[in-house]
Amino acid sequence: MGKMYRTAGLALVASLFLAPPSLAFDRTVARDRAAASDANDAVTSEMTALEARVRGYLAEPFEYALDPSAIEALALWGEWAAERGYEGYLSPDQSTLFFSLSRRSGDGELHTIELVERRLYDLLPTPRTRNRGPITGTGGPTTRVYPLGGAAPLWKHDLEPIDLFTGVLFEFDDDRDYAAFVERATALAPEHETVRHLGERSRSFLSKGAAAYVWRVGSCPDGNQVAHAAAQFALEQRFRFLPAWLRDGLAWTLERDATGTVRCLPDGRGESSRDFAQDWEVDERVRPFDGTWVERLEHLNHFTGGERYVLDAGLAFGLVTELVAGDAQNLSNAAEELRLYWEDHAVRHHPRDGFQRVWSYRTPSHVQARILAPLLGPVERASEVAAE
């Protein structure tokens, strides 16, 4: 999110740095710089006016300046929501924009979202080495000759900067509004985004950019749906592209910390009234995974939707439980290394079209094992540990 604003800013920066070198500031250069300055002032003025306008879609004043991503989310959904009687609530770190009916207060949900965001900073503090844009092996713009397409730009800094992401979450009380949301969110979503669910499959929606559920339907409590969506958005803001098992395992951990239970299986076949975390912990005691943590990582490398996802969810939750029990700073550093590895390796070079981002890429299990080894300790089978 926020791409249209950052693109304008980058264009202005490029116009300044790509001007022909000259020792004397002649009239042409001075005129060009004055034009660039005027354009910069115009963009700043336009964004300031837009920010002032979209703040009107919030139910409560927000005391800080809005990130470009929050401005874009409000511009994209604010008017649409207001026409249907919904108002927005922006979370403190701007990772979640929550909409609820104007006749209902969203303060309770906003408090749950804030708990999730604070707890994530406890579990994953700022990494010791943090790069705000993608780190890649190219070192900058260059070209490469492809067999069918000839020389093409090779530039891997194609991703949104971290810490600039605002996910949109709706709490609906009307099936028609929910259906209109799903249609609009699906049309706006990039092709590579996948849709999952927060509760009842026909009445909940979860993607990387937007989520929604229908109020008081299914057996997944509203608080759990809010907490789980907020956890997914907060992780997308700070540690995107993690292995799926680690992402969802952390989201369940945050959901449990905020609500006391785990009820949301985004790729399950509907939800039940039971606490999944309790079931997983019982299964781990009664039927533990008889293998090393390396074998568990290999097993979870294909953590996707369907029946296997439901069966392996407890395995993912258990491994994340082991990770969060250790040093938080080391876990955060490892998560950052996993994020950067994906950014640098999820690419391919097409013989005609050149550089392309491979959204379906998964970080290999042996790479995950190398990064997580200092946190998980010796490679021992569960049965061997129990026998000692």
VOPAGU-2260 file (C-alpha; in pm, 1 decimal, decimal comma):
REM VOPAGU-2260
SITE   aa  ch    i         X         Y         Z
SITE  MET   A    0       0,0       0,0       0,0
SITE  GLY   A    1     101,6     359,9     -49,6
SITE  LYS   A    2     265,3     279,6    -382,1
SITE  MET   A    3     113,7     567,8    -576,4
SITE  TYR   A    4     254,7     821,2    -328,6
SITE  ARG   A    5     601,4     667,4    -304,0
SITE  THR   A    6     619,5     636,9    -683,7
SITE  ALA   A    7     564,3    1012,3    -716,5
SITE  GLY   A    8     834,6    1077,2    -458,7
SITE  LEU   A    9    1081,3     848,9    -633,2
SITE  ALA   A   10    1016,1    1023,8    -963,1
SITE  LEU   A   11    1102,7    1355,5    -805,0
SITE  VAL   A   12    1421,6    1216,4    -653,3
SITE  ALA   A   13    1518,9    1066,7    -988,3
SITE  SER   A   14    1464,0    1399,9   -1164,3
SITE  LEU   A   15    1711,8    1562,4    -926,2
SITE  PHE   A   16    1985,2    1300,3    -938,4
SITE  LEU   A   17    1969,6    1218,4   -1309,6
SITE  ALA   A   18    2012,1    1578,4   -1427,5
SITE  PRO   A   19    2322,5    1628,4   -1650,2
SITE  PRO   A   20    2631,2    1717,6   -1443,3
SITE  SER   A   21    2752,8    2073,5   -1467,6
SITE  LEU   A   22    2996,9    2288,0   -1274,4
SITE  ALA   A   23    2792,1    2602,8   -1333,0
SITE  PHE   A   24    2430,5    2640,0   -1235,5
SITE  ASP   A   25    2307,6    2777,1   -1565,4
SITE  ARG   A   26    1956,2    2895,3   -1632,1
SITE  THR   A   27    1836,4    2560,0   -1765,2
SITE  VAL   A   28    1943,1    2367,8   -1456,1
SITE  ALA   A   29    1799,9    2636,1   -1228,7
SITE  ARG   A   30    1469,9    2624,8   -1418,2
SITE  ASP   A   31    1458,0    2243,0   -1396,8
SITE  ARG   A   32    1526,3    2247,2   -1024,2
SITE  ALA   A   33    1262,7    2512,5    -966,4
SITE  ALA   A   34    1012,8    2298,5   -1158,8
SITE  ALA   A   35    1107,0    1992,0    -953,2
SITE  SER   A   36    1067,5    2194,2    -634,6
SITE  ASP   A   37     725,8    2315,1    -746,6
SITE  ALA   A   38     623,9    1958,7    -831,9
SITE  ASN   A   39     744,8    1837,7    -492,1
SITE  ASP   A   40     546,0    2113,7    -320,9
SITE  ALA   A   41     240,6    2019,6    -525,5
SITE  VAL   A   42     265,7    1650,8    -427,8
SITE  THR   A   43     316,3    1743,8     -61,4
SITE  SER   A   44      20,4    1981,2     -73,0
SITE  GLU   A   45    -197,1    1718,1    -241,5
SITE  MET   A   46    -107,0    1452,9      17,6
SITE  THR   A   47    -171,8    1697,1     302,9
SITE  ALA   A   48    -515,1    1777,9     163,2
SITE  LEU   A   49    -589,8    1408,4     109,6
SITE  GLU   A   50    -482,4    1322,3     463,4
SITE  ALA   A   51    -708,7    1592,9     605,9
SITE  ARG   A   52   -1001,1    1458,5     404,2
SITE  VAL   A   53    -959,2    1088,4     484,6
SITE  ARG   A   54    -926,5    1158,0     858,1
SITE  GLY   A   55   -1299,4    1231,9     841,0
SITE  TYR   A   56   -1364,5     859,1     794,5
SITE  LEU   A   57   -1223,9     783,9    1140,5
SITE  ALA   A   58   -1461,4     761,5    1435,5
SITE  GLU   A   59   -1200,1     905,0    1671,9
SITE  PRO   A   60    -915,7    1156,2    1620,0
SITE  PHE   A   61    -575,5    1003,2    1546,4
SITE  GLU   A   62    -302,5    1209,1    1711,3
SITE  TYR   A   63      -9,9    1110,5    1488,2
SITE  ALA   A   64      66,8    1180,7    1123,6
SITE  LEU   A   65     -73,7     914,5     891,9
SITE  ASP   A   66     157,2     683,3     700,8
SITE  PRO   A   67     109,6     683,5     321,6
SITE  SER   A   68     -26,5     329,4     352,2
SITE  ALA   A   69    -291,3     438,7     605,8
SITE  ILE   A   70    -387,8     733,3     385,6
SITE  GLU   A   71    -427,9     501,4      88,7
SITE  ALA   A   72    -634,6     250,3     289,3
SITE  LEU   A   73    -868,0     525,8     409,2
SITE  ALA   A   74    -893,5     674,0      59,5
SITE  LEU   A   75    -969,1     330,7     -84,0
SITE  TRP   A   76   -1227,5     214,7     171,4
SITE  GLY   A   77   -1339,4     518,5     373,6
SITE  GLU   A   78   -1607,9     654,6     143,1
SITE  TRP   A   79   -1730,1     304,3      55,4
SITE  ALA   A   80   -1766,1     225,8     426,2
SITE  ALA   A   81   -1930,3     559,1     514,5
SITE  GLU   A   82   -2198,5     507,1     249,7
SITE  ARG   A   83   -2295,0     186,6     431,7
SITE  GLY   A   84   -2287,3     333,5     781,7
SITE  TYR   A   85   -1939,4     219,7     895,5
SITE  GLU   A   86   -1663,6     419,0    1066,8
SITE  GLY   A   87   -1293,2     346,2    1093,1
SITE  TYR   A   88   -1058,2     293,9    1387,9
SITE  LEU   A   89    -683,6     310,4    1320,0
SITE  SER   A   90    -452,4     107,4    1543,7
SITE  PRO   A   91    -153,6     276,6    1715,3
SITE  ASP   A   92     116,0     144,8    1478,5
SITE  GLN   A   93    -119,7     182,7    1178,9
SITE  SER   A   94    -101,3    -183,0    1080,0
SITE  THR   A   95    -481,9    -228,0    1107,3
SITE  LEU   A   96    -772,3      -9,3     997,8
SITE  PHE   A   97   -1085,9    -151,8    1161,4
SITE  PHE   A   98   -1436,4     -60,3    1038,9
SITE  SER   A   99   -1753,8    -118,2    1241,1
SITE  LEU   A  100   -2106,9      18,6    1230,1
SITE  SER   A  101   -2123,9     382,4    1338,5
SITE  ARG   A  102   -2397,7     293,5    1591,2
SITE  ARG   A  103   -2159,4      52,7    1762,7
SITE  SER   A  104   -1836,7     150,8    1933,7
SITE  GLY   A  105   -1522,3     -16,0    1802,7
SITE  ASP   A  106   -1317,0      73,2    2109,7
SITE  GLY   A  107   -1317,2    -284,1    2242,0
SITE  GLU   A  108   -1191,9    -425,2    1912,6
SITE  LEU   A  109    -931,8    -148,6    1887,0
SITE  HIS   A  110    -808,0    -243,6    2234,1
SITE  THR   A  111    -771,4    -607,4    2122,8
SITE  ILE   A  112    -577,7    -495,9    1814,5
SITE  GLU   A  113    -350,1    -281,1    2028,7
SITE  LEU   A  114    -281,3    -579,2    2258,1
SITE  VAL   A  115    -177,5    -782,0    1953,6
SITE  GLU   A  116      56,2    -510,3    1827,3
SITE  ARG   A  117     220,2    -461,1    2167,5
SITE  ARG   A  118     261,8    -833,8    2220,3
SITE  LEU   A  119     426,2    -872,3    1879,5
SITE  TYR   A  120     689,5    -618,2    1982,1
SITE  ASP   A  121     750,6    -828,7    2294,4
SITE  LEU   A  122     788,1   -1150,3    2091,4
SITE  LEU   A  123     979,9    -991,0    1802,5
SITE  PRO   A  124    1157,7    -668,8    1901,5
SITE  THR   A  125    1329,3    -463,7    1634,4
SITE  PRO   A  126    1605,5    -678,3    1478,9
SITE  ARG   A  127    1963,5    -573,5    1542,6
SITE  THR   A  128    2009,5    -529,8    1168,3
SITE  ARG   A  129    1704,8    -389,2     996,2
SITE  ASN   A  130    1688,3    -272,9     635,9
SITE  ARG   A  131    1377,7     -71,5     553,1
SITE  GLY   A  132    1363,7    -157,4     184,2
SITE  PRO   A  133    1437,5    -493,1      21,1
SITE  ILE   A  134    1799,9    -606,4      43,2
SITE  THR   A  135    1904,4    -780,4    -277,9
SITE  GLY   A  136    2216,4    -905,1    -446,3
SITE  THR   A  137    2200,6    -660,9    -738,6
SITE  GLY   A  138    2340,3    -359,9    -554,4
SITE  GLY   A  139    2145,2    -125,0    -780,8
SITE  PRO   A  140    1993,1     -87,9   -1127,9
SITE  THR   A  141    2173,6    -261,9   -1408,1
SITE  THR   A  142    2090,4    -457,8   -1725,1
SITE  ARG   A  143    2111,6    -817,5   -1834,4
SITE  VAL   A  144    2086,5    -976,5   -2179,7
SITE  TYR   A  145    1811,9   -1239,5   -2208,6
SITE  PRO   A  146    1811,4   -1500,2   -2489,3
SITE  LEU   A  147    1477,6   -1395,0   -2641,8
SITE  GLY   A  148    1419,8   -1043,4   -2513,5
SITE  GLY   A  149    1760,4    -881,6   -2544,7
SITE  ALA   A  150    1888,6    -635,4   -2284,9
SITE  ALA   A  151    1637,8    -577,2   -2004,6
SITE  PRO   A  152    1653,1    -388,8   -1673,5
SITE  LEU   A  153    1763,0    -595,0   -1376,2
SITE  TRP   A  154    1621,3    -428,1   -1066,8
SITE  LYS   A  155    1507,6    -631,5    -767,3
SITE  HIS   A  156    1395,8    -343,4    -543,9
SITE  ASP   A  157    1034,5    -399,9    -647,1
SITE  LEU   A  158     875,6    -454,2    -304,5
SITE  GLU   A  159     701,6    -216,3     -69,5
SITE  PRO   A  160     916,8     -95,7     223,0
SITE  ILE   A  161     851,6    -264,6     555,5
SITE  ASP   A  162     670,8     -74,8     832,4
SITE  LEU   A  163     446,4      83,7     566,3
SITE  PHE   A  164     146,7    -145,5     554,6
SITE  THR   A  165    -213,5     -97,4     668,5
SITE  GLY   A  166    -452,7    -390,4     648,1
SITE  VAL   A  167    -827,8    -326,4     636,6
SITE  LEU   A  168   -1062,6    -524,7     863,1
SITE  PHE   A  169   -1444,5    -499,1     847,3
SITE  GLU   A  170   -1698,2    -623,0    1099,7
SITE  PHE   A  171   -2026,3    -653,0     908,7
SITE  ASP   A  172   -2376,1    -719,0    1036,6
SITE  ASP   A  173   -2529,4    -757,5     690,9
SITE  ASP   A  174   -2464,0   -1037,3     440,9
SITE  ARG   A  175   -2520,0    -802,5     146,9
SITE  ASP   A  176   -2254,0    -557,9     263,3
SITE  TYR   A  177   -2019,6    -849,5     323,1
SITE  ALA   A  178   -2081,8    -986,4     -28,5
SITE  ALA   A  179   -2015,6    -640,4    -177,1
SITE  PHE   A  180   -1691,6    -620,5      22,1
SITE  VAL   A  181   -1572,8    -960,8     -99,1
SITE  GLU   A  182   -1641,0    -865,1    -459,3
SITE  ARG   A  183   -1454,8    -535,7    -425,1
SITE  ALA   A  184   -1164,4    -676,1    -221,9
SITE  THR   A  185   -1117,4    -961,8    -468,2
SITE  ALA   A  186   -1113,2    -722,3    -764,1
SITE  LEU   A  187    -858,4    -494,4    -593,1
SITE  ALA   A  188    -626,0    -771,1    -470,9
SITE  PRO   A  189    -311,8    -857,8    -669,9
SITE  GLU   A  190    -327,7   -1185,6    -859,7
SITE  HIS   A  191     -78,3   -1353,9    -628,5
SITE  GLU   A  192    -286,0   -1294,2    -312,8
SITE  THR   A  193    -468,3   -1595,0    -172,9
SITE  VAL   A  194    -798,0   -1579,1      15,1
SITE  ARG   A  195    -851,5   -1765,8     340,5
SITE  HIS   A  196   -1105,2   -1741,2     620,9
SITE  LEU   A  197   -1130,9   -1612,6     978,6
SITE  GLY   A  198   -1432,8   -1816,1    1089,5
SITE  GLU   A  199   -1732,9   -1952,7     904,5
SITE  ARG   A  200   -1610,3   -2006,8     548,9
SITE  SER   A  201   -1907,3   -1843,9     374,9
SITE  ARG   A  202   -1899,6   -1538,3     602,2
SITE  SER   A  203   -1535,1   -1454,2     663,1
SITE  PHE   A  204   -1249,4   -1342,0     440,4
SITE  LEU   A  205    -875,1   -1303,3     491,9
SITE  SER   A  206    -612,9   -1184,6     245,7
SITE  LYS   A  207    -285,5   -1000,6     299,5
SITE  GLY   A  208    -448,4    -662,7     240,0
SITE  ALA   A  209    -805,9    -696,4     363,2
SITE  ALA   A  210   -1018,7    -910,5     591,9
SITE  ALA   A  211   -1379,2    -921,9     707,6
SITE  TYR   A  212   -1630,7   -1126,7     902,6
SITE  VAL   A  213   -2005,1   -1108,2     963,2
SITE  TRP   A  214   -2094,1   -1011,9    1320,2
SITE  ARG   A  215   -2209,2   -1293,7    1550,8
SITE  VAL   A  216   -2206,6   -1576,5    1299,0
SITE  GLY   A  217   -2043,2   -1915,4    1320,2
SITE  SER   A  218   -1878,4   -2040,2    1634,7
SITE  CYS   A  219   -1553,5   -1840,6    1610,0
SITE  PRO   A  220   -1591,7   -1551,1    1858,2
SITE  ASP   A  221   -1562,8   -1199,3    1720,0
SITE  GLY   A  222   -1269,9   -1120,2    1951,1
SITE  ASN   A  223   -1068,0   -1409,4    1810,7
SITE  GLN   A  224   -1140,4   -1303,2    1454,0
SITE  VAL   A  225   -1026,2    -948,3    1530,2
SITE  ALA   A  226    -712,9   -1067,9    1710,0
SITE  HIS   A  227    -613,2   -1315,6    1440,5
SITE  ALA   A  228    -663,9   -1069,9    1153,8
SITE  ALA   A  229    -468,7    -802,2    1342,7
SITE  ALA   A  230    -187,9   -1051,7    1403,6
SITE  GLN   A  231    -167,9   -1138,0    1033,0
SITE  PHE   A  232    -161,4    -767,0     940,0
SITE  ALA   A  233      99,7    -675,8    1203,1
SITE  LEU   A  234     324,8    -957,4    1082,1
SITE  GLU   A  235     274,6    -844,7     723,2
SITE  GLN   A  236     383,7    -496,6     825,5
SITE  ARG   A  237     700,8    -597,6    1014,2
SITE  PHE   A  238     804,0    -950,9     903,9
SITE  ARG   A  239     641,7   -1037,8     574,4
SITE  PHE   A  240     729,0   -1344,3     365,4
SITE  LEU   A  241     795,3   -1570,9     663,1
SITE  PRO   A  242     741,8   -1945,1     610,8
SITE  ALA   A  243     366,3   -2012,5     633,5
SITE  TRP   A  244     395,8   -2234,1     942,1
SITE  LEU   A  245     590,1   -1964,5    1129,1
SITE  ARG   A  246     354,1   -1686,2    1020,6
SITE  ASP   A  247      38,5   -1872,3    1129,4
SITE  GLY   A  248     203,0   -2012,9    1440,5
SITE  LEU   A  249     292,9   -1661,2    1551,4
SITE  ALA   A  250     -57,3   -1538,2    1465,1
SITE  TRP   A  251    -210,8   -1812,3    1684,5
SITE  THR   A  252      29,1   -1722,8    1964,8
SITE  LEU   A  253     -76,8   -1358,1    1944,5
SITE  GLU   A  254    -444,3   -1455,6    1921,9
SITE  ARG   A  255    -412,6   -1665,3    2236,7
SITE  ASP   A  256    -222,0   -1393,8    2423,2
SITE  ALA   A  257    -491,4   -1137,3    2336,9
SITE  THR   A  258    -803,6   -1351,7    2393,1
SITE  GLY   A  259    -695,0   -1654,5    2596,8
SITE  THR   A  260    -790,1   -1905,4    2326,2
SITE  VAL   A  261    -715,5   -2006,8    1966,0
SITE  ARG   A  262   -1028,9   -2040,5    1751,7
SITE  CYS   A  263    -925,7   -1930,7    1399,6
SITE  LEU   A  264    -783,6   -2177,3    1149,3
SITE  PRO   A  265    -764,1   -1965,4     832,3
SITE  ASP   A  266    -738,9   -2268,5     602,8
SITE  GLY   A  267    -966,5   -2500,9     799,4
SITE  ARG   A  268   -1309,6   -2625,3     698,1
SITE  GLY   A  269   -1503,8   -2403,8     933,7
SITE  GLU   A  270   -1455,4   -2345,9    1302,4
SITE  SER   A  271   -1573,3   -2515,3    1620,9
SITE  SER   A  272   -1631,8   -2388,3    1971,3
SITE  ARG   A  273   -1327,5   -2565,3    2112,8
SITE  ASP   A  274    -993,0   -2408,9    2195,7
SITE  PHE   A  275    -751,4   -2547,3    1937,1
SITE  ALA   A  276    -446,0   -2460,0    2146,9
SITE  GLN   A  277    -563,5   -2687,6    2427,4
SITE  ASP   A  278    -623,0   -2971,8    2180,7
SITE  TRP   A  279    -278,7   -2925,1    2029,4
SITE  GLU   A  280    -109,9   -2928,1    2368,6
SITE  VAL   A  281    -293,2   -3249,3    2465,6
SITE  ASP   A  282    -195,6   -3411,6    2135,0
SITE  GLU   A  283     168,1   -3312,1    2192,9
SITE  ARG   A  284     164,9   -3484,9    2531,7
SITE  VAL   A  285     -28,4   -3795,5    2424,4
SITE  ARG   A  286     102,2   -3840,8    2070,5
SITE  PRO   A  287     420,7   -3633,4    2038,7
SITE  PHE   A  288     592,4   -3591,0    1703,6
SITE  ASP   A  289     860,0   -3859,4    1714,1
SITE  GLY   A  290    1126,0   -3683,8    1518,1
SITE  THR   A  291    1388,0   -3412,6    1536,6
SITE  TRP   A  292    1304,1   -3047,5    1494,1
SITE  VAL   A  293    1478,8   -3066,5    1155,0
SITE  GLU   A  294    1234,1   -3337,9    1047,5
SITE  ARG   A  295     949,4   -3126,6    1178,9
SITE  LEU   A  296    1066,5   -2835,1     964,9
SITE  GLU   A  297    1080,2   -3059,0     659,1
SITE  HIS   A  298     729,3   -3183,4     734,9
SITE  LEU   A  299     600,1   -2826,0     763,4
SITE  ASN   A  300     768,4   -2703,8     447,1
SITE  HIS   A  301     446,4   -2772,5     251,3
SITE  PHE   A  302     217,5   -2606,8     505,7
SITE  THR   A  303     -79,6   -2512,6     285,4
SITE  GLY   A  304    -458,5   -2530,0     278,8
SITE  GLY   A  305    -675,8   -2838,0     306,5
SITE  GLU   A  306    -680,1   -3136,1     536,9
SITE  ARG   A  307    -303,7   -3150,4     582,7
SITE  TYR   A  308    -304,0   -2789,6     702,5
SITE  VAL   A  309    -553,4   -2876,5     977,6
SITE  LEU   A  310    -351,0   -3181,7    1082,0
SITE  ASP   A  311     -21,2   -2994,2    1083,2
SITE  ALA   A  312    -148,4   -2677,3    1253,2
SITE  GLY   A  313     -73,3   -2819,0    1598,4
SITE  LEU   A  314     275,8   -2915,3    1484,5
SITE  ALA   A  315     338,4   -2557,3    1370,6
SITE  PHE   A  316     196,2   -2411,5    1691,0
SITE  GLY   A  317     414,4   -2638,6    1903,3
SITE  LEU   A  318     732,9   -2545,2    1720,2
SITE  VAL   A  319     653,4   -2174,1    1749,6
SITE  THR   A  320     584,5   -2225,7    2121,4
SITE  GLU   A  321     940,0   -2358,5    2155,7
SITE  LEU   A  322    1079,8   -2061,0    1963,8
SITE  VAL   A  323     899,2   -1789,8    2162,1
SITE  ALA   A  324    1008,9   -1952,6    2489,4
SITE  GLY   A  325    1367,6   -1859,2    2406,0
SITE  ASP   A  326    1541,6   -1523,9    2364,2
SITE  ALA   A  327    1313,2   -1275,3    2189,3
SITE  GLN   A  328    1594,9   -1076,3    2029,0
SITE  ASN   A  329    1748,0   -1387,3    1873,0
SITE  LEU   A  330    1408,3   -1493,1    1737,4
SITE  SER   A  331    1354,3   -1147,2    1589,6
SITE  ASN   A  332    1696,4   -1154,9    1423,7
SITE  ALA   A  333    1617,1   -1498,2    1276,4
SITE  ALA   A  334    1277,5   -1378,2    1147,3
SITE  GLU   A  335    1449,5   -1083,1     979,9
SITE  GLU   A  336    1702,0   -1315,9     814,6
SITE  LEU   A  337    1418,3   -1535,1     685,1
SITE  ARG   A  338    1241,5   -1228,0     547,3
SITE  LEU   A  339    1550,7   -1104,4     367,6
SITE  TYR   A  340    1630,0   -1448,2     228,2
SITE  TRP   A  341    1285,4   -1466,6      65,9
SITE  GLU   A  342    1316,4   -1118,5     -82,7
SITE  ASP   A  343    1652,3   -1200,0    -235,5
SITE  HIS   A  344    1570,6   -1546,6    -370,8
SITE  ALA   A  345    1202,7   -1532,3    -473,9
SITE  VAL   A  346    1294,5   -1428,6    -828,0
SITE  ARG   A  347    1349,4   -1577,9   -1168,7
SITE  HIS   A  348    1487,5   -1451,1   -1496,3
SITE  HIS   A  349    1256,2   -1526,3   -1787,5
SITE  PRO   A  350    1436,6   -1567,7   -2125,2
SITE  ARG   A  351    1210,6   -1306,7   -2286,7
SITE  ASP   A  352    1057,8   -1092,1   -2008,2
SITE  GLY   A  353    1360,5   -1069,0   -1780,0
SITE  PHE   A  354    1332,3   -1025,2   -1402,3
SITE  GLN   A  355    1013,6   -1156,9   -1240,3
SITE  ARG   A  356     904,2   -1195,4    -879,1
SITE  VAL   A  357     806,9   -1555,1    -788,3
SITE  TRP   A  358     532,0   -1507,4    -532,1
SITE  SER   A  359     487,9   -1880,5    -477,1
SITE  TYR   A  360     852,4   -1927,8    -372,1
SITE  ARG   A  361     912,5   -2100,3     -38,8
SITE  THR   A  362    1231,5   -2071,5     159,1
SITE  PRO   A  363    1387,1   -2422,8     156,6
SITE  SER   A  364    1364,6   -2620,2     479,8
SITE  HIS   A  365    1743,7   -2658,7     499,5
SITE  VAL   A  366    1778,9   -2278,8     493,4
SITE  GLN   A  367    1515,9   -2246,4     765,4
SITE  ALA   A  368    1705,6   -2506,5     969,8
SITE  ARG   A  369    2034,7   -2319,4     931,9
SITE  ILE   A  370    1878,7   -1993,4    1048,3
SITE  LEU   A  371    1679,2   -2143,7    1336,5
SITE  ALA   A  372    1942,1   -2391,7    1460,0
SITE  PRO   A  373    2085,6   -2158,3    1728,1
SITE  LEU   A  374    1734,7   -2122,6    1875,6
SITE  LEU   A  375    1625,3   -2487,7    1868,8
SITE  GLY   A  376    1937,2   -2655,2    2005,4
SITE  PRO   A  377    2073,0   -3007,5    1941,8
SITE  VAL   A  378    1906,9   -3224,0    1678,5
SITE  GLU   A  379    1750,9   -3502,0    1888,6
SITE  ARG   A  380    1445,7   -3719,2    1844,5
SITE  ALA   A  381    1159,4   -3666,4    2086,0
SITE  SER   A  382    1171,9   -4030,4    2198,5
SITE  GLU   A  383    1545,0   -3999,5    2276,6
SITE  VAL   A  384    1487,0   -3687,3    2487,6
SITE  ALA   A  385    1202,6   -3857,4    2677,6
SITE  ALA   A  386    1419,5   -4161,2    2750,9
SITE  GLU   A  387    1694,0   -3957,2    2916,4
